[in-house]
Amino acid sequence: MLSTFRPFFIKLTIFSVVILGLLLAWQHFASVSFQTKIYWVILLFFIITTALIHIILVRAAAQDPKKFVTYFMGMTAMKLFVYLIIILAYGLSNRETAQGFIVCFLITYFFYSGFEVVTLMRHFKK
C-alpha cells in the first residue's frame, strides 16, 4: 500500500511544509484577532483527513471506476458537514478566539481542497 501512495505522500509532505510556512507568516503578520495558537492542530487535521480521503477515493475507484463520482461527491458532502460542525463547535465554545480559528481553518481548508482535487485529477488522468 505504501509504495502505491508514496508519490502522493511526498507531494502532501512538500505541500504541507509550504502551507506551514504560509501559516507561520500569517501568524506573524496578521492582526492578533485573526491569529490562533492552534494553527498546528488545524494543519495536522487537514494533513490526516486529506491523506485518508485520498486513500479511500483511490481504492474505491480501483474497485469500481463508475462509482468514483458518487464516492467523491459523498465524501465532499460529508467532509463539508463535519468541517462546519467543527467550526460551529469551536466558535460557540471559544467566542474570544473564534475569529482567528475560523479564518485559519478556512484558509487551510481552501488550500487542501485545491490540493486534493488537483492530485485526484492527475492520478486519474494516468
N, C-alpha and C positions, 0 to 999 in steps of 0.2 A: 504494500500500500504506500509506504513512504516514498519509494522510488517513483511511483506513478505521479505523486503530487509534489515531488521535490522542486520542479521549476516554479510551481505556484507558491510554495513556501518561501523560496528565495525571493521572488517578486514581492510577496507580502512583507517579508522582513525589511527589504530595502524601502518599500513604500512606507512602512511603519516608522522607520528611522527618520524619513523625510517629514512625516506628519508630526513626530515627536519634536523635531526642530521647529516646525511651524507653531506648535502649541507652546513650546518654551518661549518663542519670540512673542506670541500673543500674551502670555503671562507677564512678560517683561514690559511690553509697550502699551497694553490696553489699560483702560481705566480700572480702578480697583473694583468697581461694581460689575465689571464684565469678566473678572478673573474668578477662578475656582482653584482650591487647593487639591482637589481630587481629579485633576485632569489626567493623571497617570492611570487611575482606575477606569476612567472613560476610555482611554486609549487601549488598555488591556482588554476591556469588554468588547470593543469593536474588533480587535485582532482575533479574539477567540470566536466570536459569532461569525465573522467573515470566513474564517477557516472552516468552521462547521457547516455553514450554509453551502460553501463551495463544494465540499466533500459530498454532502447529501445530494446536491443537484447533479454533480457529475456521475455519481453512482446511479441515481435514478434514471438519468438519460442513457446510461450504458445498458440498463435493463430493458427499457422501452423508450426509444427516442421520440416516439409520437406523444408521449405524456410529459415531455420536458416542459412545455409551455404551461401546462396545468400545475406542475410542481413549482415552477418558478413563480407563477402568479400567486399560488397559495402560500409559498414561503415569504414572498414580499408582503402580502397582506398580514400574515401572522407577525412578521418582523415589525411592521409599522404599528400594529396594535400593541405589541409588547413594549416597543420603544415609547409609545405615547403613555402607557401606564407608568413606565419608569420616570418619565419627565413629570407627569402629574403627581406621582407619589413623592418624588423629591421636592417638587415645588410647594406642595401642601405641607410637608413636614419641616422644611427648612426655608421659610419665606425670606430670611435675610440674605441667604446666599444663592437663592434660586436663579436669579438673573444670570449670574456667571456660569452656573452649571448648565442651564438651558442653552446659552449661547455656545459654550464649548461642546456640548453634546450634539447640537445641530450641525455645527461646523464639521465635527468629526464624522457625523452621520453622512453628510453630503459627500465628503471625500471618499469614505469607504464604500458608499453605494456606487459611486462612479467607478471606483477600482473594481468592484465586484462585477459590474456589467461589462466593463472592458475585458477583464480576464475571461469571463464566460464566453463572450463573443469570439475572442481569439482562440479559445480552447475548441469551440465547436466549428470554427472555420477550417480546422485541420482535416 
